[in-house]
Amino acid sequence: MKKFMLTTAILAGLSGAAFAQDAAAPGMFRTAADAMELRASKFIGMRVYATETALDATDYNGMQDGWNDIGEINDVIMSRDGKVDAVLVDIGGFLGMGERQVAVSMNAIKFVSDSATGDAPDDFFLVMNAARADLEAAPDYSMGNNKMATDNAAADGTVAADGTVAADGTATAPAAADGTMAATDPAAADGTMRQPIARDGYMAAEIEYLTAEKLTGAKVYDANDEVIGEVGKLILSDSGQITDAIIDVGGFLGMGEKPVALKLADIDILRNEAGDDVRVYLTKTKVDLEAMPTFEG
């Protein structure tokens, strides 16, 4: 059984991904996913289990006694540096109550390999240590009231947005003084800093817009403000970090859609100041895009 090399603090895990690199565009474009990485489209819909028993091992022989299926992941919340800060879980079921949505910090969830399935790296469980009382007391999460934009990390595993990691290990996302995500100069693929893209009528998207649901299908614009494609998928490392966005490029290239992978640090995500329109901007032009390698994954 191939083991996940994970610590309990999942967000402190892998900071990058092992992808095949293309010589024409080192560091920026990816051509294939690593076997230990996970697409957001697979991650969403997975079941989450809760147990009061300590998780001392990295793999277990099938589902264990005392693991309760609390619900499924319906979306992920990511920070602007590409980390998945929390997952939105529809819980209810075994609690004997109606289904409701709660935000669970990725720090609270452990990836546990299933040794019963043999050498299959994509067979694993998502398990968290939580008592029934913790789940019953977990607050409902609503994108409208932005409960994640609080100054204090909650003990129930929800995510605050004060720009730090709280003492109890819950993940937080950087926020400006007004509660929106702070705008920072993104790091380019070569480690240098670049000027973030700005457009009239648009602002850096706040954390509540940085979800797989809102980003998948978002229009992608090039340096000339021309639509060149849309976000097809998001790629997650096994540490729960979104490493790449798969952009489906087509139309002006004179061919069908062509999937290419870009690092999160190489794109800018903006939102219309007067609405919910989310756009992805690149600094690349048509010529650059024609030279991009096709993503195989």
C-alpha positions in Angstrom: 0.0 0.0 0.0 1.5 3.4 -1.0 1.3 5.6 2.1 0.4 9.2 2.3 3.4 11.1 3.8 1.2 13.5 5.9 1.4 15.1 9.3 -1.6 15.9 11.4 -1.3 19.5 10.4 -2.2 18.9 6.8 -1.7 22.4 5.6 1.9 22.4 6.7 2.6 19.5 4.3 3.7 19.6 0.7 4.2 23.1 -0.6 4.5 22.1 -4.2 3.7 19.3 -6.6 5.7 16.9 -8.7 4.7 17.6 -12.3 6.4 17.0 -15.6 7.9 20.3 -16.7 8.0 21.6 -20.3 11.4 23.0 -21.4 9.7 25.9 -23.2 8.1 27.2 -20.1 10.0 26.0 -17.0 8.1 26.4 -13.7 4.9 27.9 -15.0 3.1 25.2 -17.0 2.4 21.6 -16.0 1.8 18.6 -18.3 0.8 15.8 -16.0 -0.5 15.2 -12.5 1.5 13.3 -9.9 0.0 10.0 -8.7 -0.4 11.4 -5.2 -2.3 14.5 -6.2 -6.0 14.9 -6.1 -8.4 16.9 -8.3 -10.9 19.1 -6.6 -13.6 17.4 -8.6 -12.8 14.1 -6.9 -12.3 15.7 -3.5 -15.8 17.3 -3.6 -18.4 14.7 -2.8 -16.1 12.6 -0.6 -17.4 11.4 2.7 -16.0 12.7 6.0 -15.8 10.5 9.1 -15.6 11.5 12.7 -14.2 9.5 15.6 -13.4 10.1 19.2 -10.6 7.5 19.0 -7.1 8.9 18.4 -5.8 8.4 14.9 -2.3 7.0 15.6 -1.7 5.4 12.2 -1.5 6.7 8.6 -3.3 3.7 7.2 -6.1 1.4 8.4 -7.5 -1.9 7.1 -10.9 -0.6 5.9 -13.3 1.6 7.8 -13.0 1.2 11.6 -15.5 0.7 14.4 -16.4 4.1 15.9 -16.0 6.0 12.6 -19.2 7.8 11.9 -20.1 9.1 8.5 -21.0 12.7 9.2 -21.6 13.9 5.6 -20.0 14.8 2.4 -17.8 17.7 1.1 -19.7 20.0 -1.1 -17.1 22.7 -1.7 -13.6 23.9 -0.6 -12.6 27.3 0.7 -9.1 28.4 -0.5 -6.8 31.3 0.3 -5.2 33.4 -2.4 -1.9 31.6 -2.0 -3.6 28.4 -3.1 -4.1 26.6 0.2 -7.4 24.9 1.0 -8.2 26.5 4.4 -11.5 24.6 5.0 -14.0 22.3 3.5 -17.8 22.8 3.5 -19.5 19.6 4.8 -23.2 18.9 4.8 -23.7 17.2 8.1 -26.8 15.8 9.8 -27.5 12.1 9.2 -26.3 10.1 12.3 -26.9 13.2 14.5 -30.7 12.7 14.0 -31.2 16.2 12.7 -31.7 17.9 9.3 -28.8 18.4 7.0 -26.9 21.6 7.4 -23.6 23.1 6.2 -20.6 23.6 8.4 -17.0 24.7 7.6 -14.3 22.3 8.8 -10.7 23.4 8.9 -8.3 21.3 6.8 -6.1 21.1 9.9 -8.9 19.0 11.6 -9.1 16.4 8.8 -6.6 13.6 8.3 -6.0 11.7 5.1 -5.9 8.0 6.1 -4.8 5.4 3.5 -7.0 2.3 3.1 -4.7 -0.7 3.3 -7.5 -3.1 2.5 -7.4 -2.0 -1.2 -3.8 -2.8 -1.8 -1.4 -0.5 -3.7 -4.0 2.1 -4.6 -2.9 5.7 -3.7 -6.3 7.1 -4.5 -8.0 4.9 -1.9 -8.2 6.7 1.4 -10.5 8.0 4.1 -11.0 11.6 5.4 -11.3 11.3 9.1 -11.4 13.9 11.9 -11.3 13.6 15.7 -14.6 15.0 16.9 -17.2 14.1 19.5 -20.9 14.0 18.8 -21.3 17.1 21.1 -18.7 19.0 19.0 -20.6 18.3 15.8 -24.0 19.2 17.3 -22.6 22.5 18.5 -20.8 23.3 15.2 -22.2 26.6 13.8 -23.9 26.7 10.4 -21.8 28.2 7.7 -23.2 30.7 5.3 -21.3 32.5 2.5 -23.6 35.4 3.0 -22.5 36.3 6.5 -18.8 35.3 5.9 -18.3 33.6 9.3 -14.8 32.9 8.2 -13.9 36.6 8.4 -13.5 36.7 12.2 -10.5 37.7 14.2 -10.5 34.7 16.4 -10.1 31.0 15.4 -13.0 29.0 16.7 -12.4 25.9 18.8 -14.9 24.0 16.7 -12.6 23.8 13.7 -14.1 26.7 11.6 -11.6 29.0 10.0 -10.9 32.6 11.0 -9.3 35.2 8.7 -6.8 37.1 10.7 -3.8 36.2 8.7 -2.2 33.8 11.2 -2.4 30.2 12.3 -4.1 30.1 15.7 -2.5 28.5 18.7 -4.9 25.5 18.5 -3.7 24.8 14.9 -6.8 25.9 13.0 -5.9 27.5 9.7 -6.6 31.1 9.0 -6.5 33.2 5.8 -5.0 36.7 5.4 -7.5 39.5 5.6 -7.3 43.3 5.2 -8.6 45.6 7.9 -12.0 45.7 6.3 -12.4 41.9 6.4 -11.6 41.4 2.7 -8.7 39.3 1.5 -5.5 41.4 1.6 -4.0 42.1 -1.8 -0.4 41.0 -1.9 2.1 40.9 -4.8 1.9 37.3 -6.1 5.2 35.4 -6.4 6.0 34.3 -9.9 7.1 30.8 -10.8 10.8 31.8 -10.6 10.4 33.2 -7.1 10.4 36.8 -8.1 7.5 39.2 -7.2 5.2 40.5 -9.9 2.6 43.3 -10.0 -0.9 41.9 -9.5 -3.3 42.6 -12.3 -5.9 45.3 -11.7 -9.0 46.2 -13.7 -11.5 49.1 -13.4 -14.7 47.9 -11.7 -13.0 44.8 -10.3 -11.3 44.0 -7.0 -9.3 41.1 -5.7 -11.8 38.4 -4.9 -12.5 37.9 -1.2 -12.2 34.5 0.4 -15.8 33.6 0.0 -15.4 33.7 -3.7 -12.3 31.4 -3.7 -14.2 28.2 -3.8 -14.1 25.3 -6.3 -17.8 26.0 -7.1 -17.2 29.6 -8.0 -13.9 29.2 -9.7 -14.7 26.2 -11.9 -16.1 27.6 -15.2 -14.8 31.1 -14.5 -13.7 33.0 -17.7 -10.0 33.4 -18.2 -8.6 36.6 -19.7 -5.2 37.2 -21.3 -3.0 40.3 -21.0 -5.1 42.0 -23.8 -8.4 41.5 -21.9 -9.5 38.8 -24.4 -11.4 35.7 -23.2 -9.1 32.8 -23.9 -10.8 30.0 -22.0 -12.2 29.0 -18.7 -11.2 27.2 -15.5 -11.9 23.5 -16.1 -10.6 21.9 -12.9 -8.5 22.6 -9.8 -5.6 20.3 -8.7 -5.0 19.5 -5.1 -1.9 18.0 -3.5 -2.5 15.2 -1.0 -1.8 17.9 1.7 -5.0 19.7 0.7 -3.3 22.6 -1.1 -4.6 23.8 -4.4 -1.5 23.8 -6.6 -2.8 24.4 -10.1 -5.7 25.5 -12.1 -6.5 23.6 -15.3 -7.4 26.1 -17.9 -9.4 24.9 -20.9 -8.2 27.0 -23.8 -9.9 27.1 -27.2 -11.5 29.1 -29.9 -8.9 31.6 -31.0 -6.3 28.9 -31.3 -8.3 27.4 -34.2 -8.7 24.1 -32.5 -10.8 22.4 -29.8 -10.3 23.1 -26.1 -6.8 22.5 -24.9 -6.3 21.9 -21.2 -3.2 23.6 -19.6 -2.1 23.8 -16.0 -1.0 27.1 -14.3 0.2 27.6 -10.8 -2.0 29.6 -8.6 0.8 32.1 -8.1 0.7 32.9 -11.8 -3.0 34.0 -12.0 -5.1 36.8 -10.5 -8.7 36.2 -9.4 -10.9 39.3 -9.5 -14.5 40.0 -8.7 -16.9 42.6 -10.1 -17.3 45.3 -7.5 -21.0 45.5 -8.3 -21.8 41.8 -8.5 -20.6 38.2 -8.2 -18.8 37.9 -11.6 -15.5 36.2 -11.0 -12.7 36.4 -13.6 -9.2 34.9 -13.8 -6.5 37.1 -15.4 -3.2 36.0 -16.9 -0.2 38.1 -17.9 0.3 35.9 -20.9 -0.7 36.7 -24.5 -1.9 34.7 -27.5 1.6 33.9 -28.6 2.5 32.6 -25.1 -0.6 30.4 -25.0 0.1 28.8 -28.4 3.4 27.5 -26.9 1.8 26.1 -23.7 2.0 22.3 -23.2 -1.1 20.2 -23.1 -2.0 19.0 -19.6 -2.4 15.2 -19.5 -4.2 14.1 -16.4 
